[in-house]
């Protein structure tokens, strides 16, 4: 029996393909994880509508600051004065608001 035919194993190309596929899957999972828990998933109109449920005097969004790993900040006009709120959102557009105290 020829020695080359009796050895079993994987070629470098096969191992490279497996590592490449695992790497792509890992990057995809990490990016989806960041997207789900990050705060970049919001629109100013959506934030204003959700904020008006808790604070009906909020009339318009004056400024917003998107943060991926920390709470985003939005400045709204409320009773003629600017008020800053910190909030979190996710890919399903679920918002949580708190007063930043600025």
N, C-alpha and C positions, 0 to 999 in steps of 0.2 A: 504494500500500500504506500502510495506517495505521501510524504510527510506534509506537504502543503495542503492536500485535500483532507487530511485527518484533523487539522487544527480548526477549532471553531472560535469565532469571535466576530467583532464588528470592525468594519473599515473606518478610517478616519472620516470619510465623507458621511457615513451613517451617524457617527457620533456627533459630528458638526451639525447635521440636520436636527437631531434630537435636542441638542443644546440650544440651537437657534429657536426652535418651536417653544421650548420651555421659557426662554428669555422673552419672546413675544407675549406669551400668556402672562408672565409675571408683570411685564410693563402694562399690559391691559388691565390687570387686576389692580395695580397700584393707581393707575389713572382713574379708573372707575371709583376706587376708594376715595381719592382726593375729590373727585367730582361730587360724590354723594355727600361728603361731610364738609365740603368747602362752601364758601359764601358767595361764589361768583354766579350762582344760579338765581338771579332775580331781575325783575324789571322794575323801573321806578313806579309805573302805574300799579303793578301788583303789590308793591310795598305800601303804596299810599292807600289802596283799598283795604289791605289787611290792617294797617295802622288805624284807619278810620273806624274799624270795629271797636277797638279799645279806646281810641281818642277821636271822637267825631269832629272835634274842632280843627283837626289838621286839614289844611286846604290844598297845599301843593308842596312838592318836593323841591327844595332849593339847591341841595347838593347831596352827592352820595360818594362814599369811599368804599370801594370793594376790597376786601381782604380775604384771602383764600384760607389761611390757617387760623385766623382770629376773627372776632366779631366784626362785621361790617358796620359802617356808620352812615346814617342818613340824617340830613338836616331838613326839617319840614317847617313850613310856616303854620303856626298855631296861634290863633287869636292875635294876629299881626306881629308876632315875635318869632324869631328862629328858635327851634327846639331841636336838640341833637338826641337821637336814639341809636343805641347799639342793637344789632339784631343778627340772628343767624338764620340761614336758609339751607335747603338741600335741593337735590335734583327734583324732588316732588313738590317744590314750592311751598313747603311748610315753613312758616316764619315764627320766630320767637323774638319778642321785643323786650328791651329793658332801657330805662333811662340812663344815659351815660353820665349824667351829673356835671356836664360841662357848663 
